């Protein structure tokens, strides 16, 4: 099999938890949001990300989606690695407004519902800090109620309250995306007597301290000492003899460790790091893909025009959270058609050109189900069963036809046909209808727009692609890069456009030769130096669009394809944000890690011709990243 096994089934055989989107804070219920489920109550903000607060957890500068007020387009400075005041008090949290992003914070607060770190240095036995004491966060402890005179003490309904609160939080987490309760509020609610209402006035937020200095003032590991730690884990390891690595300080770009850093190695899914950066650098994080329907060439015909949105759903029950829906589009079309009966649905997928599967993929790739054919119009990433959440998936053999048939069904028809939209649709104009004439009540003119829906912002799609290593979504996004750079929307055009972006970012394009956007091709080649250079560039803050993609990097031991990683290297829990990659004989891991002293480092370890099995190779990579995390090396 050629695709990433860990993206299909966890190594221990257990189904992977559906944590689509971004991880929630430690201490919240484990009901991660699922793509496509309706979000009543609290709408999920696009681009939001909350990650576990481990000991010195990895932190990266926030881009335009991570502003302190949740303001769309406002810059934000990096979070501090340790909150001032009380150990682990909630410092630097941002309002969960549109696109607000939260990155791993310092030591986990020990209150109910607060961020809690996985067990590691400094964590009490049992893996989580002690419960919050009343009044610990600045609010007075609630008085204990006195027993009523002349009668039995009134029973407290704490059990009922706990149950209700648990359900509320669980619903908020499962349906609203992210639910965070302030630790002092939760503590006082649980400890207050049943006759006492919690104060309506919210507690004062702790005063924030400067955070830029916190990231840059932490000591840089000594390169010679780090080499003594990493060499035994790299040389002669189960990864084999073809291993290349690079470890770089994010703030200064100083090289701290390297082993043949310019060697061209097959990156597997580490390719998605480059794709993510290219999408954000060209289209931008707030770009939305618009799917339109126009009147067909003949009365009663409608044309569904694909724009490359792989996340498009059919109804509210869809795979991707925040995706546009065909039923919304169908309602618009019915209204626009008026009394004109709809007789035929045509799909126009001509935006994408060339083969719908990469010629550089192994011949059995499509049959494995880890990626679909790539077409300009498709639904739910071409999955036939949206309830299935673990790769490999059953895929439509003809994604465009499946989307057209689903749309036709919504309009009361059976089946669809492929074709081209009338010329007027491509120019955005339509023949005017004389007002008040009989023609005005007739069928819409060919090419007249009948309805449109927009995707989630591309930042959200990038997060979904990185978190779950979604190969189909990666290829669709790579085609968007081609469109943005004026290249044909094909596999060849996407590859050329991505290489162009690599050069524009100031990276060495001679050390990058990528033939697709997902990493499914074993012919892809890239050097660890290019990957760490990209990570440093993204975290540098000079391009806020690039730094946004850190939101989607899975967190070690916590989210996405990293959920079950670091089982034998627990020092990496919560402090490593990385993208894994696996093909036959290929294993890779690239991302950022925060050291025990609070220094943020970028790393990339690529290995091909790996002689060991997948799990052994992955454990070897985890040990390398975890060793960097615990090594002060000073």
Secondary structure, 3 states (H helix, E strand, C coil): CCCCHHHHCCCCCCCCCCCCCCCCCCCCCCCCCCCCCCCCCCCCCCCCCCCCCCCCCCCCCCCCCCCCCCCCCCCCCCCCCCCCCCCCCCCCCCCCCCCCCCCCCCCCCCCCCCCCCCCCCCCCCCCCCCCCCCCCCCCCCCCCCCCCCCCCCCCCCHHHHHHHHHHHHHHHHHHCCCCCCCHHHHHHHHHCCCCCCCCCCCCCCCCCCCCHHHHHHCCCCCHHHHHHHHHHHHCCCCCCCCEEEEEEECCCCCEEEEECCCCCECCHHHHHHHHHHHHHHHCCCCCCCEEEEEECCCCCEEEEECCCECCCECCCCCCCCCCCEHHHHHHHHHHHHCCCCCCEEEEECCCCCCCCCCCCCCCCHHHHCCCCCCCCECCHHHECCCCCCCCCCCECCCHHHHHHHHHHHHCCCCCCEECCCCHHHHHCCCCCCCCCCHHHHCCCCCCCEEEEEECCCHHHHHHHHHHHCCHHHHHHHHHHHHHHCCCCCCHHHHHHHHHHHHHHCCCCHHHEECCCCCCCCCCCEECHHHHHHHHHHHHCCCCHHHHHHHHHCCECCCCHHHCCCCCCCHHHCCCEEEEEEEECCEEEEEEEEECCCCCEEEEEEEEECCCCCHHHHHHHHHHHHHHHHHCCCC
